[in-house]
């Protein structure tokens, strides 16, 4: 059922909305993570290779500085960098596997690798902070609830104690036996609630301070050995086909316009001839004279 639901984009059954792959994919494309990413510092050095035209390359500075945004206004440069990251980063989701795929494309392969790892670190930090924040809120709620449950338990135990003090031989009366069983069940129920809340409270305290990420990193970003295929021959072929198609359309349109012009001139000559014939028919004696 979980796989079937995932095929229809409903997510895994029983998975909280804040922990689904679609949620993390949305966060990876959000403005918040891009705003944090441009402030991160990047330092890389790579020997000569296909990605730098045979020359060694290195980079050191913030992501914002390495994006080479040409703008004198710092706020405008920041907005342009945020928009540029949206075009550079591609996120996809495999719902059946429950994984999120992140791909970064830029002019420099080492920079793409470092930027992808920055996104991954920001996602892990966000997941940890989100989980700790939820655990803190749950701990505060359970802490207030457990105090109420303990007060209710003490009240139920007080009722049982008062009953036993007033009725020392309650075993001989059916009505007192029924009342005793009712009070006993109430005490047992309150005790189980307190026990469950105490376990939840301890678990929430552990989750609040736990810094182990729940996200499983299948593979960190690595420097590719080959550049991405740009498909230049296919692009040139497509452009040539589109140009030929456009030229054919223009020739056809020009021919149709020329035919329409010639047809309009012939129609005008025919109209003039008919008008002259009509004038002659209205005055036939002019043909004799």
Backbone torsions as a table, in degrees:
resi	resn	phi	psi	omega
1	UNK	NA	-37.5	179.1
2	UNK	-65.2	-41.2	177.6
3	UNK	-65.3	-40.1	178.3
4	UNK	-64.8	-41.3	177.5
5	UNK	-64.8	-36.9	179.9
6	UNK	-65.8	-35.4	178.4
7	UNK	-63.9	-30.7	178.4
8	UNK	-91.8	8.6	176.2
9	UNK	76.2	21.8	-178.8
10	UNK	-91.6	-6.1	-179.7
11	UNK	80.9	172.8	-178.5
12	UNK	-74.9	139.4	-179.9
13	UNK	-69.3	132.4	-179.7
14	UNK	85.9	-2.2	179.2
15	UNK	-89.9	125.9	178.3
16	UNK	-60.0	150.5	-177.1
17	UNK	-62.5	-32.2	-179.0
18	UNK	-80.3	3.5	-180.0
19	UNK	-127.7	10.4	-179.7
20	UNK	-82.2	156.5	177.1
21	UNK	-59.0	-35.5	179.3
22	UNK	-64.5	-34.7	178.4
23	UNK	-65.0	-46.0	179.6
24	UNK	-66.7	-35.5	176.8
25	UNK	-64.4	-39.6	176.9
26	UNK	-64.7	-39.0	179.0
27	UNK	-66.4	-37.8	179.2
28	UNK	-65.1	-20.9	178.1
29	UNK	-103.0	5.6	-175.6
30	UNK	-79.5	162.1	177.7
31	UNK	-69.1	-31.4	-177.0
32	UNK	-61.2	-46.8	-177.6
33	UNK	-72.1	-32.4	176.5
34	UNK	-68.2	-35.8	178.2
35	UNK	-66.3	-36.9	177.1
36	UNK	-74.0	-34.5	-175.9
37	UNK	-66.8	-38.5	-176.4
38	UNK	-69.7	-16.1	178.9
39	UNK	-90.9	-11.2	-178.7
40	UNK	-73.4	149.7	-179.9
41	UNK	-91.8	137.9	-178.4
42	UNK	-123.1	133.7	176.5
43	UNK	-139.5	120.4	-179.7
44	UNK	-147.2	156.1	176.7
45	UNK	-146.7	131.3	-174.9
46	UNK	-139.8	133.6	178.6
47	UNK	-68.5	176.6	-177.5
48	UNK	-60.4	144.4	-179.9
49	UNK	-170.7	-170.9	-176.5
50	UNK	-65.2	-26.3	-171.4
51	UNK	-84.7	-8.6	-179.0
52	UNK	-133.9	30.3	174.2
53	UNK	58.5	36.3	176.0
54	UNK	77.8	11.1	-179.5
55	UNK	-117.8	143.4	175.2
56	UNK	-63.5	148.5	-179.4
57	UNK	-138.9	153.7	177.2
58	UNK	-152.0	158.6	179.4
59	UNK	-146.9	143.4	-179.5
60	UNK	-153.3	117.6	-180.0
61	UNK	152.8	-174.1	179.5
62	UNK	-76.1	160.0	177.0
63	UNK	-61.2	-37.2	178.8
64	UNK	-60.4	-42.3	179.8
65	UNK	-70.3	-36.0	-178.1
66	UNK	-77.6	-13.6	176.7
67	UNK	-76.1	-10.5	177.2
68	UNK	57.0	51.8	176.2
69	UNK	-82.5	118.7	-178.8
70	UNK	-93.3	99.1	178.2
71	UNK	-159.8	133.4	178.3
72	UNK	-75.5	-21.0	179.8
73	UNK	-90.7	122.7	-178.1
74	UNK	-64.9	-38.8	179.3
75	UNK	-66.3	-40.9	178.3
76	UNK	-66.7	-39.7	177.8
77	UNK	-62.0	-39.0	178.1
78	UNK	-63.3	-44.4	179.9
79	UNK	-65.9	-38.8	177.9
80	UNK	-65.8	-37.6	178.2
81	UNK	-66.8	-40.4	178.2
82	UNK	-63.2	-41.8	178.3
83	UNK	-67.6	-36.1	-179.8
84	UNK	-67.8	-38.0	177.7
85	UNK	-62.8	-32.6	179.0
86	UNK	-63.8	-33.7	177.7
87	UNK	-80.0	-26.9	-176.8
88	UNK	-82.0	-28.2	-173.2
89	UNK	-104.2	127.9	177.8
90	UNK	-118.9	130.9	-177.9
91	UNK	-123.6	133.4	176.2
92	UNK	-134.6	158.4	-175.6
93	UNK	-125.0	131.6	170.4
94	UNK	-103.0	98.7	-173.3
95	UNK	-70.6	-32.1	179.6
96	UNK	-67.6	-40.8	178.4
97	UNK	-84.9	-16.9	-178.5
98	UNK	71.2	35.3	-177.4
99	UNK	-120.7	158.6	176.8
100	UNK	-119.1	128.5	-179.0
101	UNK	-106.4	129.4	-178.6
102	UNK	-118.6	129.8	179.7
103	UNK	-132.3	130.9	179.7
104	UNK	-118.6	128.6	-179.6
105	UNK	-122.7	124.3	177.3
106	UNK	-146.2	-177.6	-178.8
107	UNK	-72.4	-26.2	-176.9
108	UNK	-118.9	125.2	-178.6
109	UNK	-63.6	-43.7	178.5
110	UNK	-61.2	-37.0	178.2
111	UNK	-65.5	-40.3	176.9
112	UNK	-61.1	-41.1	179.2
113	UNK	-63.0	-47.1	-179.7
114	UNK	-64.7	-39.7	-179.5
115	UNK	-66.7	-39.1	177.5
116	UNK	-63.2	-41.1	178.1
117	UNK	-68.4	-32.2	174.8
118	UNK	-62.9	-45.5	176.9
119	UNK	-58.8	-42.0	-179.0
120	UNK	-64.5	-43.4	178.9
121	UNK	-64.5	-39.9	178.3
122	UNK	-64.7	-37.1	178.3
123	UNK	-66.8	-41.7	179.0
124	UNK	-64.8	-42.8	178.2
125	UNK	-62.9	-41.3	178.7
126	UNK	-63.6	-41.6	179.4
127	UNK	-64.0	-40.9	179.4
128	UNK	-66.0	-45.6	179.6
129	UNK	-65.3	-39.2	178.9
130	UNK	-63.8	-43.5	-179.0
131	UNK	-66.7	-42.3	179.1
132	UNK	-66.0	-36.5	177.8
133	UNK	-66.2	-43.2	177.4
134	UNK	-64.3	-40.0	179.6
135	UNK	-65.9	-37.4	177.5
136	UNK	-64.0	-43.5	178.0
137	UNK	-64.9	-39.5	178.6
138	UNK	-66.6	-38.5	179.5
139	UNK	-63.3	-42.8	179.7
140	UNK	-65.3	-38.8	179.0
141	UNK	-67.5	-46.2	-178.9
142	UNK	-65.1	-35.3	179.9
143	UNK	-63.2	-41.6	177.4
144	UNK	-71.2	-35.3	-179.1
145	UNK	-71.5	-35.4	-177.5
146	UNK	-69.6	-31.5	176.2
147	UNK	-64.5	-42.1	177.2
148	UNK	-65.2	-41.8	-179.4
149	UNK	-65.1	-38.2	178.2
150	UNK	-67.3	-37.1	176.7
151	UNK	-64.6	-41.1	177.9
152	UNK	-65.6	-36.8	177.9
153	UNK	-65.1	-44.7	178.4
154	UNK	-62.0	-36.1	178.3
155	UNK	-67.1	-42.2	178.4
156	UNK	-65.3	-40.7	177.8
157	UNK	-66.0	-35.0	176.4
158	UNK	-64.6	-38.7	177.5
159	UNK	-64.8	-40.7	177.7
160	UNK	-64.7	-40.9	179.4
161	UNK	-64.8	-42.2	178.6
162	UNK	-63.5	-39.4	179.4
163	UNK	-63.0	-44.8	-178.9
164	UNK	-67.3	-34.9	179.0
165	UNK	-69.5	-33.2	-179.1
166	UNK	-83.1	-26.4	-174.0
167	UNK	-128.8	85.7	-177.9
168	UNK	-75.7	-24.9	178.6
169	UNK	-117.3	53.4	-177.0
170	UNK	-72.4	-15.9	-178.0
171	UNK	-66.9	-18.5	-176.6
172	UNK	-90.6	-3.0	-178.1
173	UNK	-119.3	122.5	178.8
174	UNK	-60.3	-38.5	-179.6
175	UNK	-65.2	-40.9	179.2
176	UNK	-70.1	-33.4	176.8
177	UNK	-63.1	-43.0	179.3
178	UNK	-63.5	-41.7	179.5
179	UNK	-67.4	-39.0	177.7
180	UNK	-62.5	-42.9	179.2
181	UNK	-64.7	-38.6	179.0
182	UNK	-63.7	-45.0	178.1
183	UNK	-65.1	-35.7	178.4
184	UNK	-65.6	-42.2	178.2
185	UNK	-64.6	-37.0	179.0
186	UNK	-64.6	-42.5	177.8
187	UNK	-64.5	-42.6	179.9
188	UNK	-63.3	-41.7	179.5
189	UNK	-64.4	-45.7	179.5
190	UNK	-63.8	-36.9	179.5
191	UNK	-66.2	-41.0	179.0
192	UNK	-66.2	-36.2	177.6
193	UNK	-64.4	-45.4	179.1
194	UNK	-62.0	-41.8	179.6
195	UNK	-63.0	-44.3	179.2
196	UNK	-64.4	-42.5	178.9
197	UNK	-66.2	-35.9	178.1
198	UNK	-64.9	-40.0	176.8
199	UNK	-65.4	-42.7	178.0
200	UNK	-64.5	-36.2	179.7
201	UNK	-65.1	-44.4	178.9
202	UNK	-65.8	-38.4	178.9
203	UNK	-66.1	-39.8	178.4
204	UNK	-66.2	-37.0	177.2
205	UNK	-64.3	-39.0	178.1
206	UNK	-68.0	-43.5	-179.7
207	UNK	-65.4	-29.9	-177.5
208	UNK	-68.1	-31.4	-178.5
209	UNK	-105.0	-3.3	-178.5
210	UNK	-76.5	131.0	-179.7
211	UNK	-110.6	13.3	177.9
212	UNK	-79.9	121.6	-178.7
213	UNK	-69.9	141.5	177.4
214	UNK	-85.3	-16.8	178.0
215	UNK	-73.5	136.6	177.3
216	UNK	-99.1	118.0	178.8
217	UNK	-83.9	107.3	-179.5
218	UNK	-70.3	-43.3	180.0
219	UNK	-157.4	128.0	174.2
220	UNK	-80.1	163.3	-178.4
221	UNK	-68.2	135.0	178.8
222	UNK	-127.2	156.6	179.6
223	UNK	-69.7	122.1	-178.2
224	UNK	-70.5	149.2	178.0
225	UNK	-86.5	-16.4	-179.2
226	UNK	-134.3	146.7	177.4
227	UNK	-73.0	159.1	174.8
228	UNK	-67.6	142.3	176.8
229	UNK	-69.0	125.4	180.0
230	UNK	-89.7	-14.1	178.4
231	UNK	64.0	37.4	-177.3
232	UNK	-61.8	-43.9	178.4
233	UNK	-59.5	-40.2	179.7
234	UNK	-68.3	-35.8	177.7
235	UNK	-66.4	-41.4	178.3
236	UNK	-65.0	-43.2	178.8
237	UNK	-63.2	-42.4	177.9
238	UNK	-63.1	-41.1	178.5
239	UNK	-64.7	-39.2	178.8
240	UNK	-64.8	-42.4	178.9
241	UNK	-64.4	-42.0	178.5
242	UNK	-64.1	-38.9	178.5
243	UNK	-65.4	-43.1	177.7
244	UNK	-62.2	-41.2	179.3
245	UNK	-64.0	-43.3	179.3
246	UNK	-65.3	-40.5	178.6
247	UNK	-63.5	-39.8	178.7
248	UNK	-62.9	-42.8	178.3
249	UNK	-61.8	-42.0	179.9
250	UNK	-64.6	-40.6	178.5
251	UNK	-63.9	-43.0	179.7
252	UNK	-63.3	-42.5	178.9
253	UNK	-64.6	-40.7	178.1
254	UNK	-63.5	-40.6	178.8
255	UNK	-65.2	-40.2	179.0
256	UNK	-65.8	-38.7	177.8
257	UNK	-65.5	-39.5	178.6
258	UNK	-65.2	-42.7	177.8
259	UNK	-64.1	-38.8	178.1
260	UNK	-65.3	-36.8	178.9
261	UNK	-67.0	-43.2	178.8
262	UNK	-65.3	-42.3	178.7
263	UNK	-63.4	-36.7	178.1
264	UNK	-66.3	-38.6	178.5
265	UNK	-67.1	-42.4	177.9
266	UNK	-63.4	-39.1	178.5
267	UNK	-64.4	-38.5	179.1
268	UNK	-65.8	-41.4	178.0
269	UNK	-63.8	-41.2	178.9
270	UNK	-64.3	-38.3	178.3
271	UNK	-64.5	-41.1	178.4
272	UNK	-65.2	-40.2	178.7
273	UNK	-64.6	-41.3	178.5
274	UNK	-65.5	-38.5	178.7
275	UNK	-63.6	-41.7	178.6
276	UNK	-66.0	-40.4	178.6
277	UNK	-63.4	-40.7	178.8
278	UNK	-64.1	-38.7	178.0
279	UNK	-65.3	-39.4	178.4
280	UNK	-66.7	-37.2	179.5
281	UNK	-68.2	-29.4	178.8
282	UNK	-73.7	-24.2	178.3
283	UNK	-132.6	77.4	-175.3
284	UNK	-68.9	-25.1	-179.5
285	UNK	-64.5	-20.6	178.4
286	UNK	-69.1	-25.0	178.6
287	UNK	-72.0	-30.8	-179.8
288	UNK	-76.0	-43.5	-179.6
289	UNK	-71.2	NA	NA
